[in-house]
Amino acid sequence: MTELRGAFVLLRPTVREDIPALAEIRATPEVRARWRGGDDLAADIAADLEDSGIRCLTIHHRQRPVGMIQWHAEEEPDYRHAGIDIFLDPAVHGRGLGTDAVRTLARHLVDAHGHHRLVIDPAADNAAAIRCYTKVGFRPVGVMRRYERGADGTWHDGLLMDLLADELVR
């Protein structure tokens, strides 16, 4: 995959040299509370890079890495769709970079890969993420009860959201 340009961000395939900066972002309390991971965040990111089912893109803003967005695809023809996940440095929250990154990748998945449907699954209580995804055109599908275990060891609800190709806000 080549680089993808948004209005504010550049998405490029994640390389090993990106791992230290991405691990540092993942270690911030705001991101760590939302993204699961073991004690070795660099190893977690490296494992994602080695997983042939996950495509990782480093989000760049002003020539520096500010997060990562990744996607996976269900290729079974009768269920074909793609899913997106993202984390962003809290230092750049509130600037529209997350929305731009999600929109840029969504556009690529629809236009270049022919996906007619995309999914994303923020924590049900992550209002900022839900607002971000809604701006791109994602709509709530339903609450997945006790969907993921939080850092506190308890189960938390997730919100399944999807986007059909013709609903993408370009």
Secondary structure, DSSP 8 states (H G I E B T S, - for coil): ---EE-SS-EEEE--GGGHHHHHHHHTSHHHHTTS---S-HHHHHHHHHH-TT-EEEEEEETTEEEEEEEEEEE--TTT-EEEEEEEE-GGGTTSSHHHHHHHHHHHHHHHTT--SEEEE--BTT-HHHHHHHHHHT-EEEEEEEEEEE-TTSSEEEEEEEEEEGGG---
